């Protein structure tokens, strides 16, 4: 988890610093990581809510 967060932050910093240079390489990867992160968080929240509602 920690390494992934570091890579994400590094990617965001590079996107700001070298926007014209690494845009095609870093942009889609960062967006994909963000999207996957959001999906995972939503999935976990739904599972927890279902468990709470069942109990």
C-alpha positions in Angstrom: 0.0 0.0 0.0 2.8 2.5 1.0 4.8 1.9 -2.2 1.7 2.4 -4.3 0.9 5.7 -2.5 4.5 6.8 -3.1 4.4 5.9 -6.8 1.1 7.8 -7.1 2.5 10.9 -5.4 5.7 10.7 -7.5 3.5 10.4 -10.7 1.5 13.4 -9.7 4.6 15.5 -9.0 6.1 14.5 -12.3 2.8 15.3 -14.0 3.1 18.9 -12.6 6.9 19.3 -13.2 7.3 17.7 -16.6 3.7 18.0 -17.9 4.7 18.2 -21.5 7.4 15.4 -21.2 5.7 12.5 -19.3 2.1 13.4 -20.1 1.4 10.3 -22.3 3.3 7.9 -20.1 2.3 9.1 -16.6 -1.1 10.5 -17.1 -3.1 7.4 -18.0 -1.2 5.3 -15.3 -2.1 7.9 -12.6 -5.7 8.1 -13.7 -5.9 4.3 -13.7 -4.5 4.0 -10.2 -6.9 6.7 -9.0 -9.9 5.0 -10.6 -8.9 1.6 -9.2 -8.4 3.2 -5.7 -11.9 4.7 -5.8 -13.5 1.4 -7.0 -11.7 -0.5 -4.2 -12.8 2.1 -1.5 -16.4 2.0 -2.7 -16.4 -1.8 -2.8 -15.1 -2.0 0.8 -17.6 0.6 2.0 -20.5 -1.3 0.4 -19.3 -4.6 1.9 -19.0 -3.0 5.4 -22.5 -1.4 5.1 -24.0 -4.7 4.0 -22.4 -6.5 7.0 -23.7 -3.9 9.4 -27.2 -4.0 7.9 -27.4 -7.8 8.1 -26.3 -7.7 11.7 
